[in-house]
Amino acid sequence: MRSRLALVAMYGMALLIPYQVDAQSSTAPLPENQSVAQPDTRIIPSLQVAERYDSNVYFVPGTNLEDYVTTVSPQLRLNHRNQWVEGTVSGGAIAEVYVKNPGLNYAAGRGTVVLNLDGTMNRLVSGLGLRVTDTVIYTPQPLAFAAPTSGSQIPEAFVRGIQAQRANSFSNVAMVDASYRLSEFMSMTVTYVDQRIRFGSPIAAPTGAAQARFINTNFQTLTSGFVRQLSPADAIVLAHQYQKATFSASELDSQFSTQGAIVRWSRSITPALKATGEGGFTVISPGDKVESIGAASLEWKGQYTTVMVSYSRSITPSFLFVSIPLLSQVVSGTARRQITDSLSLSIAGSYAVNESVPDSSLLQFQSYSVTPSLNYVISKTFTATLSYIRSQFEQTFASQAVPFDRNQVQLSLVAEWK
């Protein structure tokens, strides 16, 4: 039965050809193609300069090793659109200089390509859509949390509240998202996501704390199904999902896979309020362990206030200590209030629990992060932001818990020449 489901998913993928990459799967029928009268190309350079106080630059428990950090990050973004394609190519570098720990000084980089090929695909086959995204990041301190996402978005497997010792890392997340309009109210969707992360040697702390064991990991997700537009405000998705994780640690390779079904519903309750929810199950192999999965989100956009909260429960790979599947649950939210035309206040928060499957006592990660910030638009070019980040992490492996916390205060100035 499983092989038949997988075959149907792969066959659908072959039929539809690839489609977009956002970190978001299609949940509504493909929009009608919109022509653009004149091609438009914009090149937008930007520069960020920031000063930060960091209470724990080595991510170690007990003795906090504080430092003062200067960050410089030049970026370049190219936007282009015409009747065939809409695309964004962006990239840049980030360099940090540490006052007390110059051995942590580094230069890193990030690049992203986002292509919306709906116009091209519609001219080849009416109703066909294709979007592609790829993001490459090199950094010695991978992110622990990401911004909240709607329930329709596929979660970033390596940004689920896990923060360990510093180590140079290279990650690549690519997504191909295809859809085909069968009728005015029905469409097919196929989303393929390939996520990879590679690590160098951990950066040792002066305290001599034990170093974490990092594991190079590949994680692939294939989701295919049907979207039914019940009304202008409601859409429902029935989908099959297959995932495969492959680990490489020393000379030993291991892997696991999952296969299951998802039902997703989205509704625009009012022009300002949108809700999304999904639920389903997945079977983890080897072991044939059945776990429930799901997600939910609520987004409200008012005249001066925006709020978004989300929850997700999914199976992700562990890239620390031991190569096994994790049952990952993350709750996150953001709120932003426009106080004046130039001044805004925002707060973001996330809480995560990641537990090994099937034995939750073997490995567990529990963490939270809260970030209030104040944003001031100085001019059309310059924006200043003052933020505070409070985060705490606890990783438990073989009944041995290692907790640590981190406090950061940052003042940044961003110049963007649009």
TATADA-V49165 format. One record per backbone hydrogen bond with DSSP energy under -0.5 kcal/mol. CO is the residue of the C=O (numbers start at 0). NH is the residue of the N-H. E is the energy in kcal/mol with one decimal. If there is no record, write none. Layout:
BEGIN
co->CO nh->NH e->E
co->CO nh->NH e->E
END
This chain:
BEGIN
co->0 nh->4 e->-2.1
co->1 nh->5 e->-2.6
co->2 nh->6 e->-2.2
co->3 nh->7 e->-2.4
co->4 nh->8 e->-2.3
co->5 nh->9 e->-2.4
co->6 nh->10 e->-2.5
co->7 nh->11 e->-2.4
co->8 nh->12 e->-1.9
co->9 nh->13 e->-2.1
co->10 nh->14 e->-2.0
co->11 nh->15 e->-2.2
co->12 nh->16 e->-1.5
co->18 nh->176 e->-1.7
co->32 nh->34 e->-0.5
co->34 nh->36 e->-0.5
co->39 nh->80 e->-2.1
co->41 nh->43 e->-0.5
co->41 nh->78 e->-3.0
co->42 nh->44 e->-0.6
co->43 nh->76 e->-2.0
co->44 nh->416 e->-2.4
co->45 nh->74 e->-2.8
co->46 nh->414 e->-2.8
co->47 nh->72 e->-2.7
co->48 nh->412 e->-2.8
co->49 nh->70 e->-2.8
co->50 nh->410 e->-2.5
co->51 nh->53 e->-0.5
co->51 nh->68 e->-3.0
co->52 nh->408 e->-1.9
co->53 nh->66 e->-2.2
co->55 nh->58 e->-0.9
co->60 nh->62 e->-1.0
co->61 nh->63 e->-0.6
co->63 nh->65 e->-0.8
co->64 nh->56 e->-2.5
co->66 nh->53 e->-2.6
co->67 nh->98 e->-2.1
co->68 nh->51 e->-2.7
co->69 nh->96 e->-2.3
co->70 nh->49 e->-2.5
co->71 nh->94 e->-2.5
co->72 nh->47 e->-1.9
co->73 nh->92 e->-1.8
co->74 nh->45 e->-2.4
co->75 nh->90 e->-2.0
co->76 nh->43 e->-3.4
co->76 nh->78 e->-0.5
co->77 nh->88 e->-2.5
co->78 nh->41 e->-3.1
co->79 nh->86 e->-3.2
co->80 nh->39 e->-2.6
co->83 nh->119 e->-1.6
co->84 nh->81 e->-2.2
co->85 nh->115 e->-3.6
co->86 nh->79 e->-2.6
co->87 nh->113 e->-2.7
co->88 nh->77 e->-3.1
co->89 nh->111 e->-3.0
co->90 nh->75 e->-2.5
co->91 nh->109 e->-2.1
co->93 nh->107 e->-3.1
co->94 nh->71 e->-2.4
co->95 nh->105 e->-1.6
co->96 nh->69 e->-2.4
co->100 nh->103 e->-2.4
co->101 nh->104 e->-1.5
co->105 nh->95 e->-2.2
co->107 nh->93 e->-2.1
co->108 nh->137 e->-2.7
co->109 nh->91 e->-2.0
co->110 nh->135 e->-2.8
co->111 nh->89 e->-2.7
co->112 nh->133 e->-2.2
co->113 nh->87 e->-2.6
co->114 nh->116 e->-0.7
co->114 nh->131 e->-2.3
co->115 nh->85 e->-2.1
co->116 nh->120 e->-2.6
co->117 nh->121 e->-2.6
co->118 nh->122 e->-1.2
co->119 nh->123 e->-1.3
co->120 nh->124 e->-3.2
co->124 nh->127 e->-2.1
co->126 nh->180 e->-2.3
co->128 nh->178 e->-1.4
co->129 nh->116 e->-2.8
co->130 nh->176 e->-2.4
co->131 nh->114 e->-3.1
co->132 nh->174 e->-2.8
co->133 nh->112 e->-2.4
co->134 nh->172 e->-2.4
co->135 nh->110 e->-2.4
co->136 nh->170 e->-2.7
co->137 nh->108 e->-1.4
co->138 nh->168 e->-2.4
co->139 nh->166 e->-1.5
co->143 nh->160 e->-3.5
co->149 nh->152 e->-1.9
co->151 nh->24 e->-1.4
co->154 nh->156 e->-0.7
co->155 nh->158 e->-1.5
co->160 nh->162 e->-0.6
co->165 nh->202 e->-3.2
co->167 nh->199 e->-2.9
co->168 nh->138 e->-2.2
co->169 nh->197 e->-2.5
co->170 nh->136 e->-2.5
co->171 nh->195 e->-2.4
co->172 nh->134 e->-2.3
co->173 nh->193 e->-2.9
co->174 nh->132 e->-2.2
co->175 nh->191 e->-2.9
co->176 nh->19 e->-0.9
co->176 nh->130 e->-1.8
co->177 nh->189 e->-2.6
co->178 nh->128 e->-2.7
co->179 nh->181 e->-0.7
co->179 nh->187 e->-2.7
co->184 nh->228 e->-2.9
co->185 nh->181 e->-1.6
co->185 nh->182 e->-2.3
co->186 nh->226 e->-3.3
co->187 nh->179 e->-2.3
co->188 nh->224 e->-2.4
co->189 nh->177 e->-3.2
co->190 nh->222 e->-2.8
co->191 nh->175 e->-2.6
co->192 nh->194 e->-0.5
co->192 nh->220 e->-2.5
co->193 nh->173 e->-2.6
co->194 nh->218 e->-3.0
co->195 nh->171 e->-2.4
co->196 nh->216 e->-2.0
co->197 nh->169 e->-2.6
co->200 nh->167 e->-0.7
co->201 nh->203 e->-0.7
co->204 nh->207 e->-1.9
co->211 nh->213 e->-0.8
co->212 nh->320 e->-2.5
co->215 nh->247 e->-2.1
co->216 nh->196 e->-2.2
co->217 nh->245 e->-2.5
co->218 nh->194 e->-2.8
co->219 nh->243 e->-2.3
co->220 nh->192 e->-2.7
co->221 nh->241 e->-2.7
co->222 nh->190 e->-3.1
co->223 nh->239 e->-3.2
co->224 nh->188 e->-2.5
co->225 nh->237 e->-2.2
co->226 nh->186 e->-2.1
co->226 nh->228 e->-0.5
co->227 nh->229 e->-1.0
co->227 nh->235 e->-2.5
co->230 nh->233 e->-0.5
co->232 nh->267 e->-2.2
co->233 nh->229 e->-0.8
co->233 nh->230 e->-1.7
co->234 nh->265 e->-2.5
co->235 nh->227 e->-3.1
co->236 nh->238 e->-0.5
co->236 nh->263 e->-2.7
co->237 nh->225 e->-2.3
co->238 nh->261 e->-2.6
co->239 nh->223 e->-2.4
co->240 nh->259 e->-2.3
co->241 nh->221 e->-3.1
co->242 nh->257 e->-2.3
co->243 nh->219 e->-2.7
co->244 nh->255 e->-1.8
co->245 nh->217 e->-2.6
co->246 nh->253 e->-1.1
co->247 nh->215 e->-1.2
co->248 nh->251 e->-2.4
co->251 nh->248 e->-2.3
co->253 nh->246 e->-3.1
co->255 nh->244 e->-3.0
co->256 nh->284 e->-3.2
co->257 nh->242 e->-2.3
co->258 nh->282 e->-2.4
co->259 nh->240 e->-2.5
co->260 nh->280 e->-1.6
co->261 nh->238 e->-2.7
co->262 nh->278 e->-2.1
co->263 nh->236 e->-3.3
co->264 nh->276 e->-2.9
co->265 nh->234 e->-2.2
co->266 nh->268 e->-1.0
co->266 nh->274 e->-2.8
co->271 nh->300 e->-2.4
co->272 nh->268 e->-1.0
co->272 nh->269 e->-1.8
co->273 nh->298 e->-2.8
co->274 nh->266 e->-2.9
co->275 nh->296 e->-2.7
co->276 nh->264 e->-3.3
co->277 nh->294 e->-1.8
co->278 nh->262 e->-2.7
co->279 nh->292 e->-1.8
co->280 nh->260 e->-1.3
co->281 nh->283 e->-0.5
co->281 nh->290 e->-2.6
co->282 nh->258 e->-1.2
co->283 nh->287 e->-0.8
co->283 nh->288 e->-1.6
co->284 nh->256 e->-2.6
co->288 nh->283 e->-3.4
co->290 nh->281 e->-2.3
co->292 nh->279 e->-1.9
co->293 nh->312 e->-3.1
co->294 nh->277 e->-2.9
co->295 nh->310 e->-2.6
co->296 nh->275 e->-2.3
co->297 nh->308 e->-2.1
co->298 nh->273 e->-2.8
co->299 nh->301 e->-0.6
co->299 nh->306 e->-2.7
co->303 nh->337 e->-3.2
co->304 nh->301 e->-3.6
co->305 nh->335 e->-2.7
co->306 nh->299 e->-3.0
co->307 nh->333 e->-2.6
co->308 nh->297 e->-2.3
co->309 nh->331 e->-2.4
co->310 nh->295 e->-2.4
co->311 nh->329 e->-2.1
co->312 nh->293 e->-2.2
co->313 nh->315 e->-0.5
co->313 nh->327 e->-3.1
co->315 nh->325 e->-3.3
co->318 nh->214 e->-2.1
co->319 nh->321 e->-3.0
co->321 nh->323 e->-1.3
co->323 nh->317 e->-2.2
co->324 nh->356 e->-2.0
co->325 nh->315 e->-2.2
co->325 nh->327 e->-0.8
co->326 nh->354 e->-1.9
co->327 nh->313 e->-2.5
co->328 nh->352 e->-2.4
co->329 nh->311 e->-1.9
co->330 nh->350 e->-2.7
co->331 nh->309 e->-2.8
co->332 nh->348 e->-2.4
co->333 nh->307 e->-2.5
co->334 nh->346 e->-2.2
co->335 nh->305 e->-2.3
co->336 nh->338 e->-0.9
co->336 nh->344 e->-2.6
co->341 nh->376 e->-2.7
co->342 nh->338 e->-1.5
co->342 nh->339 e->-2.1
co->343 nh->374 e->-2.9
co->344 nh->336 e->-3.2
co->345 nh->372 e->-2.8
co->346 nh->334 e->-2.1
co->347 nh->370 e->-3.4
co->348 nh->332 e->-2.3
co->349 nh->368 e->-2.2
co->350 nh->330 e->-2.8
co->351 nh->366 e->-2.2
co->352 nh->328 e->-2.5
co->353 nh->364 e->-2.8
co->354 nh->326 e->-3.4
co->357 nh->359 e->-0.9
co->358 nh->361 e->-1.3
co->358 nh->362 e->-0.6
co->360 nh->398 e->-0.7
co->361 nh->397 e->-2.5
co->362 nh->355 e->-2.4
co->363 nh->395 e->-3.2
co->364 nh->353 e->-3.0
co->365 nh->393 e->-2.1
co->366 nh->351 e->-2.6
co->367 nh->391 e->-2.2
co->368 nh->349 e->-2.4
co->369 nh->389 e->-2.6
co->370 nh->347 e->-1.8
co->371 nh->387 e->-2.2
co->372 nh->345 e->-2.5
co->373 nh->385 e->-2.6
co->374 nh->343 e->-2.4
co->375 nh->377 e->-0.9
co->375 nh->383 e->-2.9
co->380 nh->415 e->-2.3
co->381 nh->377 e->-1.3
co->381 nh->378 e->-2.0
co->382 nh->413 e->-3.0
co->383 nh->375 e->-3.2
co->384 nh->411 e->-2.6
co->385 nh->373 e->-2.9
co->386 nh->409 e->-2.6
co->387 nh->371 e->-0.8
co->388 nh->390 e->-0.5
co->388 nh->407 e->-2.4
co->389 nh->369 e->-2.6
co->390 nh->405 e->-2.5
co->391 nh->367 e->-2.0
co->392 nh->403 e->-2.7
co->393 nh->365 e->-2.6
co->394 nh->396 e->-0.5
co->394 nh->401 e->-2.3
co->395 nh->363 e->-2.3
co->396 nh->399 e->-1.4
co->398 nh->400 e->-0.6
co->399 nh->396 e->-2.1
co->401 nh->394 e->-1.7
co->403 nh->392 e->-3.0
co->405 nh->390 e->-2.5
co->406 nh->54 e->-2.6
co->407 nh->388 e->-3.0
co->408 nh->52 e->-2.8
co->409 nh->386 e->-2.6
co->410 nh->50 e->-2.5
co->411 nh->384 e->-2.4
co->412 nh->48 e->-2.3
co->413 nh->382 e->-2.2
co->414 nh->46 e->-2.4
co->415 nh->417 e->-1.0
co->416 nh->44 e->-0.6
END
